Amino acid sequence: MMRIAFVQTYPIYHDHVETETWLERRNRVRWIPGILSKMGHDVELWAADRTSSVHQSTIAGLGDYTIRFFESVEASRKTKKHYSDALVDHARDFDADIHLLKGTDGGIGNRLIQKFLLPEEQTFVFIIAGKYYTRHVPEADLVFVETEEQRRMLRDPGWYFWRTPIPEERLSRMPKSVDTGQFRPMPAVETKWDIVSVGRLIPRYKNYDALGQLSDLFDVAVVGGGPAKEDLESSYPNIDWVGPVSHPEVPEMINRGRVFMHTSHRDYSPRVITEAAACGTPILAFARAIAPDVLPPGCGLRLDREHYVEEIELLLDDDELIDTMGDWARAHAIEHLGKEATRTPLEQMIRLLSGPSE
């Protein structure tokens, strides 16, 4: 048995989520500690919040574990840079065998690395969740990547000659995972839109111009709230701006679209693609950002930036192809992206880092 700390490197309020709402979520962040606990390890989940609190996680089918929220230090206007010295102090007392850090550039993780993990030569692992390289990434004992492109860039930085290459044996793939019982096809739900998109409305993050152009030809809806919502509603009046919904409502929203579209040029393995696949909804994304290992052939379309309108028109004119792609996407999610999808890479991590005496 090993003692393992699973660390959220951004404070939970970074995504504008209240504490109780966060605790009600059932996602990969909550499943990974539960899987490790079920495997027989002593696990705690650590995160930072406005105030400190302690909770017990009991998710059916997984092991139980303790969740600890530590009071944050708001050292910057950017919430991702907030940190917690109380978390660092607890890390010293807990004396984990492995520190599993989700996210490479959050202030919580950076503080923990600089004040404890590196000075005390502690074992730590990164789970990439967006930004895939920082100066601390090469110092990790293992790095879980989201995509094969990230693996290649970390192994061989190419033009980024100042980056330290990471050996292949210290890189592993951890898939996104989704509750395929919650995110599922819903035949009884009435289709309302040709194209649906889901996500926070953040300036300059997604290609809203593409959705705006498509809304002149098709029924397009965007589900989600965020700081850019008011400006976007004014700029693209033909889009149905649904606004924020609770996480349990998202599967129904996805099922109301004939196809799902993710328009970011910067987000290379978004969770919403996994969720749409589980719903059996064909996925549209730009090939420049979304690679074939994230959106496999047959599950949707990887779009050309110049000719995407024509590509989408052809697909929406073919109901049989939409059904076939939806079936493929659902089958892919069931086989590769369920809530237990992280078990194998976690088992590999334990074998690699358990030491020769194990």
Secondary structure, DSSP 8 states (H G I E B T S, - for coil): --EEEEEESS-GGGGT--HHHHHH--SHHHHHHHHHHHTT-EEEEEEEESS-EEEEE--TTS--EEEEEEE-B--SSSGGG-B-HHHHHHHHHH--SEEEEE-SS-HHHHHHIIIIITTTT--EEEE-SS----TTGGGSSEEEESSHHHHHHHH--TT-TTS----GGGEEE------TTTS---TTS---EEEEEES---TTTB-HHHHHHHTTTS-EEEE---TTHHHHHHH-TTSEEEE---GGGHHHHHHTEEEEEE-BSS-SS-HHHHHHHHTT--EEEETTTS-TTTS-TTSEEEE-TTTHHHHHHHHHT-HHHHHHHHHHHHHHHHHHSSTTTTHHHHHHHHHHHS-TT-
